[in-house]
Amino acid sequence: MNEEKAQLATAADQIFYDVFKASPIGIAVEDMEGRPLFANAALCSMLGLSEEEMRNKHCTDFSPPEDAAKDGALFAQLRQGSIDHYHLEKRFFRKDGTLIWGRLSISLMQNAAGSHPLVVAMVADVTEKRAAEEKLRQSEAKLQMLTGQLIQAQEVERAWVARELHDDVSQRLVLLALNLDRLQQDLPPSAEFTHEIAKARKEVEDLGNDIQGLSHRLHSSKLEITGLARAAASFCKELSDRQKVQIDFYSENIPKELSKEVSLCLFRVLQEALQNAARHSGSRHFQVSLTVASDELYLIVRDSGSGFDPVEAVKGRGLGLTSMQERLKLVNGNLSISSQPHSGATIQARVPLTPRMESARTAE
């Protein structure tokens, strides 16, 4: 029986050794001091070293100091018995001095008697994966930069259109209203067209007011002069009067020295969120809050209307939601949406306060 067990053990050892040698993943067996005892062909090929050269190194010799320090700290915990395995992505030196990225998996291995533990190190080459991730990161950064430039160009265009509406179109409508008024006064009270002229004058005045409102929505001078909180309150009142809805606005502790980018971002998010809610929710009552908590600035827009599926909204008519998300990314903020069909909606924008903004708030 003992002889049979010995044969089985020998066969198992041989199987393990064959797997160790044939594995396409780099494998090394180390002692508890971190020195390689065995290394398979895959690991030797990965690093461009022979097995003998591997044995003459310590595990910290295979990586740049900062990577080796992270590995060494975890290995120390393994030796102390506080952990029995760990995983780490780090850089490895090849023999020619070039660097590759590898995913290192370390596990403690004990023999049947529980003594003389060894360490199994497995290394998968993830250089291509890391390169792809870096390329994706650079692409995302470039896309975000282009998005920022597009939004900036959009704001410049909005400001130009707003000035044209205010300085040209509105003034011409004012002159037209004055001419109609003068014409009405020149005609005798019983003239046939007196009523029609008065009606036309009223329509011109209403059109002028609408254009003035559009100009303010395109480019709010109040935002630059009075700050975010007052501009937001003013917009809520204007929308409430125009749409004949109730908007409860609340703000507290908003720093006066918000950056132009943050103020404009949150103002545009407020505009988009409220206009969408007024247009689609079916509700006539909305709540808007602008507050600071835990060094972050929060804008929350709530309604108790029909609600919507946020995922489907983004896929379908959610260009406004996408615009809000992209704007917030540019100021390191984020957008969260809580809504279900027939259960209302809550849109929350969060932007971190910079140290300068925080100090301004504290000083108030």
C-alpha positions in Angstrom: 0.0 0.0 0.0 2.8 2.4 0.9 4.6 1.6 -2.3 1.3 2.3 -4.2 1.0 5.7 -2.5 4.6 6.5 -3.3 4.0 5.7 -7.0 0.9 7.9 -7.0 2.9 10.7 -5.4 5.6 10.4 -7.9 3.1 10.4 -10.7 1.5 13.5 -9.3 4.8 15.2 -9.0 5.6 14.4 -12.6 2.2 15.7 -13.7 2.8 19.0 -11.8 6.3 19.3 -13.3 5.0 18.7 -16.8 2.3 21.3 -16.3 4.8 23.7 -14.8 7.1 23.3 -17.8 4.4 23.4 -20.5 2.3 26.2 -19.2 2.1 29.3 -21.5 2.0 31.5 -18.4 5.2 32.3 -16.7 5.7 30.4 -13.5 8.4 30.4 -10.8 8.7 28.6 -7.5 10.5 30.8 -4.9 11.6 30.3 -1.4 10.3 32.4 1.5 13.2 34.9 0.9 11.8 35.7 -2.5 14.6 33.9 -4.5 13.6 31.8 -7.5 14.3 28.1 -7.3 12.7 27.1 -10.5 11.3 29.0 -13.5 9.5 27.6 -16.5 10.3 28.3 -20.2 7.4 30.7 -20.6 8.8 33.0 -17.8 12.4 32.7 -19.0 11.3 33.6 -22.6 9.1 36.5 -21.3 12.1 38.1 -19.4 14.8 36.9 -21.8 16.7 35.2 -19.0 17.9 31.6 -18.5 16.7 29.6 -15.5 20.1 29.9 -14.0 20.1 33.7 -14.4 16.7 33.7 -12.7 18.1 31.8 -9.7 20.8 34.4 -9.2 18.3 37.2 -8.7 15.9 38.3 -5.9 12.2 38.9 -6.7 12.7 42.7 -6.2 15.5 42.7 -8.8 13.0 42.1 -11.7 11.2 45.5 -11.5 11.9 49.2 -11.1 12.2 50.4 -7.5 8.6 51.8 -7.1 7.1 48.6 -8.5 9.4 46.4 -6.4 8.5 48.3 -3.3 4.8 47.5 -3.7 5.6 43.9 -4.4 8.0 43.7 -1.4 5.4 45.1 1.0 2.9 42.5 0.0 5.5 39.7 0.1 6.4 40.8 3.7 2.8 40.3 4.7 2.9 36.9 3.1 6.0 36.0 5.1 4.3 37.2 8.3 1.3 35.0 7.6 -1.2 37.9 7.4 -2.1 36.9 3.8 -1.5 33.7 1.8 -1.8 35.2 -1.7 -2.0 38.5 -3.6 -2.2 39.9 -7.1 -0.4 42.9 -8.6 0.1 44.5 -12.0 3.7 45.8 -12.3 6.5 46.3 -14.7 9.3 43.8 -15.3 12.8 44.3 -16.7 13.8 42.2 -19.6 17.4 41.2 -20.0 17.9 43.9 -22.7 16.6 46.6 -20.3 13.2 47.1 -21.9 10.1 47.0 -19.7 7.0 44.9 -20.0 3.9 44.8 -17.9 2.9 41.6 -16.1 0.0 40.6 -13.9 1.7 38.9 -10.9 -0.2 36.3 -8.8 1.6 35.0 -5.7 0.4 32.1 -3.6 1.8 30.4 -0.6 2.4 26.6 -1.1 3.0 24.2 1.7 4.0 20.5 1.5 1.9 17.8 3.0 3.7 18.0 6.3 3.0 21.7 6.5 6.7 22.7 6.8 9.2 24.4 4.5 6.6 26.5 2.6 7.3 27.7 -0.9 5.9 30.5 -3.0 4.4 30.0 -6.5 4.6 33.1 -8.7 2.6 33.3 -11.9 3.1 36.1 -14.4 0.9 36.8 -17.3 2.2 39.3 -19.9 -0.3 42.2 -20.1 1.8 44.7 -22.0 -0.5 44.8 -25.0 -3.5 45.1 -22.7 -1.9 48.0 -20.8 -0.9 49.7 -24.1 -4.5 49.3 -25.4 -5.8 50.8 -22.1 -3.4 53.7 -22.4 -4.4 54.3 -26.0 -8.0 54.3 -24.9 -7.3 56.7 -22.1 -5.5 59.1 -24.5 -8.5 58.8 -26.9 -10.9 59.6 -24.1 -8.8 62.5 -23.0 -8.7 63.8 -26.6 -12.4 63.4 -27.0 -13.0 65.2 -23.7 -10.8 68.1 -24.9 -12.7 68.3 -28.2 -16.0 68.2 -26.3 -14.8 71.1 -24.2 -13.8 73.0 -27.2 -17.2 72.3 -28.8 -19.0 73.4 -25.7 -16.9 76.6 -25.5 -17.6 77.3 -29.2 -21.3 76.8 -28.5 -21.2 79.3 -25.6 -19.4 81.8 -27.8 -22.1 81.3 -30.5 -24.9 81.6 -27.9 -23.4 84.9 -26.6 -23.2 86.3 -30.1 -26.8 85.3 -30.9 -28.0 86.7 -27.6 -26.3 90.1 -28.3 -27.8 90.2 -31.8 -31.3 89.5 -30.4 -30.9 92.1 -27.6 -29.1 94.8 -29.5 -30.6 94.5 -32.9 -33.8 92.5 -33.2 -35.2 93.7 -29.9 -34.4 97.4 -30.7 -36.1 97.1 -34.1 -39.2 95.6 -32.5 -39.3 98.5 -30.0 -39.2 100.9 -32.9 -41.9 99.0 -34.7 -44.1 99.2 -31.6 -43.5 102.9 -31.3 -44.4 103.4 -35.0 -47.6 101.4 -34.5 -48.4 103.5 -31.4 -47.8 106.7 -33.4 -49.9 105.5 -36.2 -52.7 104.6 -33.8 -52.6 108.1 -32.3 -52.7 109.7 -35.7 -55.9 107.9 -36.7 -59.2 109.1 -35.6 -60.8 106.9 -32.8 -63.4 105.7 -35.2 -61.0 104.6 -37.9 -61.6 101.1 -39.3 -58.1 99.8 -38.5 -57.6 101.3 -35.0 -58.4 98.0 -33.3 -56.2 95.9 -35.6 -53.3 98.3 -35.0 -53.7 98.1 -31.3 -53.8 94.3 -31.5 -50.6 94.2 -33.7 -48.8 96.5 -31.3 -49.6 94.2 -28.4 -48.3 91.2 -30.5 -45.1 93.1 -31.3 -44.6 93.8 -27.5 -45.2 90.2 -26.6 -42.8 89.0 -29.3 -40.2 91.5 -28.0 -40.6 90.1 -24.5 -40.2 86.6 -25.8 -37.1 87.5 -27.7 -35.7 89.2 -24.6 -36.3 86.0 -22.6 -34.7 83.9 -25.3 -31.7 86.3 -25.3 -31.3 85.9 -21.5 -31.5 82.1 -21.7 -28.9 82.0 -24.4 -26.5 84.1 -22.4 -27.3 85.2 -18.9 -25.5 88.4 -17.9 -27.0 87.9 -14.4 -24.8 84.8 -14.0 -21.6 86.9 -14.5 -22.8 89.8 -12.4 -24.7 88.3 -9.5 -23.4 84.8 -9.3 -24.8 81.3 -9.7 -27.4 81.3 -6.8 -29.1 84.5 -7.8 -29.0 83.7 -11.6 -30.5 80.3 -10.9 -33.2 81.8 -8.7 -34.0 84.3 -11.5 -34.2 81.7 -14.1 -36.6 79.6 -12.0 -38.9 82.6 -11.6 -38.8 83.4 -15.3 -39.6 79.8 -16.3 -42.3 79.7 -13.7 -43.9 82.8 -15.0 -43.5 81.7 -18.7 -44.7 78.1 -18.2 -47.3 78.9 -15.5 -45.8 76.3 -13.2 -44.6 76.4 -9.5 -40.9 76.1 -8.9 -39.6 76.0 -5.3 -36.0 77.2 -5.3 -33.7 76.8 -2.4 -30.0 77.7 -2.1 -27.5 77.8 0.8 -23.8 78.5 1.4 -23.0 78.8 -2.3 -19.5 80.4 -2.7 -19.4 83.7 -4.5 -16.0 82.9 -6.1 -17.1 79.9 -8.1 -15.1 79.5 -11.3 -16.8 80.7 -14.5 -16.7 77.1 -15.8 -18.4 75.6 -12.8 -21.1 78.4 -12.6 -21.9 78.1 -16.3 -21.9 74.3 -16.2 -24.4 74.1 -13.4 -26.5 76.9 -14.8 -26.8 75.1 -18.2 -27.6 71.8 -16.4 -30.4 73.6 -14.4 -31.8 75.0 -17.6 -31.7 71.7 -19.4 -33.1 69.7 -16.5 -36.0 72.1 -15.7 -37.0 72.7 -19.3 -37.0 69.0 -19.9 -39.1 68.4 -16.8 -41.6 71.2 -17.7 -41.8 69.8 -21.3 -42.1 66.1 -20.6 -43.0 65.3 -17.0 -46.6 66.5 -17.0 -46.0 67.9 -13.5 -46.8 71.5 -12.6 -44.7 71.6 -9.5 -40.9 71.3 -9.3 -38.2 71.6 -6.6 -34.7 73.0 -7.2 -32.0 73.0 -4.6 -28.4 74.4 -4.8 -26.4 73.4 -1.7 -22.9 72.5 -0.5 -22.1 69.4 1.5 -18.8 67.5 2.2 -16.8 69.9 0.0 -19.1 69.3 -2.9 -21.6 71.5 -4.7 -25.0 69.9 -5.4 -27.7 70.9 -7.8 -30.9 68.8 -7.5 -34.0 69.1 -9.7 -37.1 67.1 -8.7 -40.5 66.6 -10.1 -43.4 64.3 -9.3 -44.5 63.7 -12.9 -44.7 60.8 -15.2 -41.0 59.8 -14.8 -39.0 58.0 -17.4 -36.4 55.2 -18.0 -33.0 57.0 -17.8 -31.3 54.4 -20.0 -34.0 54.5 -22.7 -34.0 58.3 -22.5 -30.3 58.5 -23.2 -30.7 56.0 -26.1 -33.7 57.9 -27.5 -34.4 61.6 -27.0 -31.7 61.9 -24.3 -29.4 64.4 -26.1 -30.0 66.8 -23.3 -29.0 64.2 -20.7 -25.8 63.5 -22.7 -25.0 67.2 -22.9 -25.4 67.5 -19.1 -23.1 64.6 -18.5 -20.4 65.9 -20.9 -20.5 69.4 -19.3 -20.1 68.0 -15.8 -17.2 65.8 -16.9 -15.3 69.0 -17.9 -15.4 70.2 -14.3 -14.8 66.8 -12.7 -18.5 66.5 -11.8 -21.0 63.8 -12.4 -24.7 63.4 -13.1 -27.1 60.9 -11.4 -30.7 60.3 -12.4 -33.3 58.6 -10.3 -36.6 57.9 -12.1 -39.1 55.3 -12.9 -42.2 55.6 -15.2 -45.1 57.2 -13.3 -42.9 57.9 -10.3 -41.4 61.3 -10.9 -37.7 62.1 -11.4 -34.7 63.4 -9.5 -31.7 64.8 -11.4 -28.6 65.5 -9.3 -25.4 67.2 -10.5 -22.4 67.1 -8.2 -19.2 69.2 -8.6 -16.3 69.1 -6.2 -15.3 72.4 -4.6 -11.7 73.5 -5.3 -9.7 74.7 -2.3 -10.1 78.3 -3.4 -13.9 77.9 -3.7 -14.0 76.2 -0.3 -12.0 79.0 1.4 -14.3 81.6 -0.1 -17.4 79.8 1.3 -15.7 79.5 4.8 -14.9 83.2 4.8 -18.5 84.2 4.3 
